[in-house]
Amino acid sequence: MKQAHDLVTEAKARIQEVTLEQAQAAIQEADVLVDVREPDEFREGHLSGAVNIPRGILEFKLSSEPGLSARDINIVLYCKNSGRSALAALSLEQMGYLNVRSISGGYEAWVQGGKPVVTPSLPAFD
């Protein structure tokens, strides 16, 4: 019986991952940068310009949004450590999306690499 790790390993063998060093260029070329983590994770911090579409609704959201349904758009995905984004990338490729990339190591690698993140500020209390 396969485990989640097995599915991620298989997905990573079939998708295009970009390294942390390649990520900035990939993001600049992208039509959309998608954070597939859950909303609470996104609120704790995310990459600048990212939209939050959780893994559980990604395929439905992309299918229903006219601006995201074109199969030739350039999509970069990331999650916490690249497992969910690898599975998401494979799923999108199976849906016919032609230009999907996942950031290897995800948000954790981005932060550890000293790259900038957006963290919502808390309201000031007097």
C-alpha positions as CSV (number, residue, x, y, z in Angstrom):
1,M,0.0,0.0,0.0
2,K,1.3,3.4,-0.9
3,Q,1.9,6.1,1.6
4,A,1.6,9.9,1.1
5,H,5.4,10.1,0.8
6,D,5.3,7.6,-2.1
7,L,2.7,9.7,-3.9
8,V,4.8,12.8,-3.5
9,T,8.0,11.0,-4.7
10,E,6.1,9.8,-7.8
11,A,4.7,13.2,-8.5
12,K,8.1,14.9,-8.1
13,A,9.5,12.5,-10.7
14,R,6.9,13.6,-13.2
15,I,6.6,17.3,-12.7
16,Q,8.9,20.3,-13.2
17,E,10.4,21.6,-10.0
18,V,12.4,24.7,-9.8
19,T,15.2,25.1,-7.2
20,L,15.3,28.0,-4.8
21,E,17.9,29.6,-7.1
22,Q,15.6,29.4,-10.1
23,A,12.4,30.3,-8.2
24,Q,12.7,34.1,-8.5
25,A,13.0,33.9,-12.3
26,A,10.2,31.4,-12.5
27,I,7.9,33.7,-10.4
28,Q,8.7,36.7,-12.6
29,E,7.8,34.7,-15.7
30,A,4.6,33.3,-14.1
31,D,1.1,34.5,-14.9
32,V,0.1,33.4,-11.4
33,L,1.9,32.3,-8.3
34,V,-0.3,30.0,-6.2
35,D,0.2,29.2,-2.5
36,V,-1.7,25.9,-2.1
37,R,-1.4,25.9,1.7
38,E,-4.4,26.4,4.0
39,P,-5.6,30.0,4.7
40,D,-4.3,30.0,8.2
41,E,-0.8,29.1,6.9
42,F,-1.1,31.8,4.2
43,R,-2.0,34.4,6.8
44,E,1.1,33.6,8.8
45,G,3.3,34.6,5.9
46,H,3.5,34.1,2.1
47,L,5.5,35.0,-1.0
48,S,4.8,38.5,-2.4
49,G,2.2,38.4,-5.1
50,A,0.9,34.9,-4.3
51,V,-2.8,34.0,-4.3
52,N,-4.0,31.5,-1.9
53,I,-5.9,28.6,-3.4
54,P,-5.8,25.6,-1.0
55,R,-4.8,22.2,-2.4
56,G,-8.3,20.8,-1.6
57,I,-10.1,23.2,-4.0
58,L,-7.4,24.0,-6.5
59,E,-8.7,22.0,-9.5
60,F,-12.2,23.4,-9.0
61,K,-11.1,27.0,-8.6
62,L,-8.9,26.9,-11.7
63,S,-11.7,25.3,-13.7
64,S,-14.2,27.9,-12.7
65,E,-12.1,31.1,-12.9
66,P,-12.0,32.3,-16.5
67,G,-8.6,34.0,-16.0
68,L,-7.1,30.7,-14.7
69,S,-8.8,28.2,-17.0
70,A,-6.5,28.7,-20.0
71,R,-4.3,25.7,-20.3
72,D,-1.3,27.6,-21.5
73,I,-1.0,30.0,-18.6
74,N,2.3,29.9,-16.7
75,I,1.7,28.7,-13.1
76,V,4.1,28.4,-10.2
77,L,3.0,26.6,-7.1
78,Y,4.4,26.3,-3.6
79,C,3.3,24.9,-0.2
80,K,5.1,24.4,3.1
81,N,7.8,22.0,1.9
82,S,6.8,21.1,-1.7
83,G,4.8,17.9,-1.1
84,R,1.3,19.4,-1.7
85,S,2.6,21.6,-4.5
86,A,4.1,18.6,-6.3
87,L,0.8,16.7,-6.0
88,A,-1.0,19.8,-7.2
89,A,1.3,20.3,-10.2
90,L,0.8,16.7,-11.2
91,S,-3.0,17.1,-11.0
92,L,-2.9,20.3,-13.1
93,E,-0.7,18.6,-15.7
94,Q,-3.3,15.8,-15.9
95,M,-5.9,18.5,-16.4
96,G,-4.0,19.7,-19.4
97,Y,-2.1,22.7,-18.0
98,L,1.1,23.0,-20.0
99,N,3.3,25.3,-17.9
100,V,3.2,24.3,-14.3
101,R,6.2,24.4,-11.9
102,S,6.6,23.7,-8.2
103,I,9.1,25.4,-6.0
104,S,11.4,22.7,-4.5
105,G,11.4,22.9,-0.7
106,G,8.4,25.3,-0.7
107,Y,7.9,28.1,1.7
108,E,10.3,26.6,4.3
109,A,13.2,26.6,1.9
110,W,12.3,30.1,0.8
111,V,12.4,31.5,4.3
112,Q,15.5,29.5,5.2
113,G,17.1,31.0,2.1
114,G,16.5,34.5,3.5
115,K,14.1,35.4,0.7
116,P,11.4,38.1,1.4
117,V,8.0,37.2,2.6
118,V,4.8,39.1,3.3
119,T,3.5,38.8,6.8
120,P,0.3,40.6,7.7
121,S,0.7,43.1,10.4
122,L,-1.5,42.8,13.5
123,P,-3.7,45.8,14.4
124,A,-2.3,48.1,17.0
125,F,-4.1,48.2,20.3
126,D,-4.0,51.3,22.4
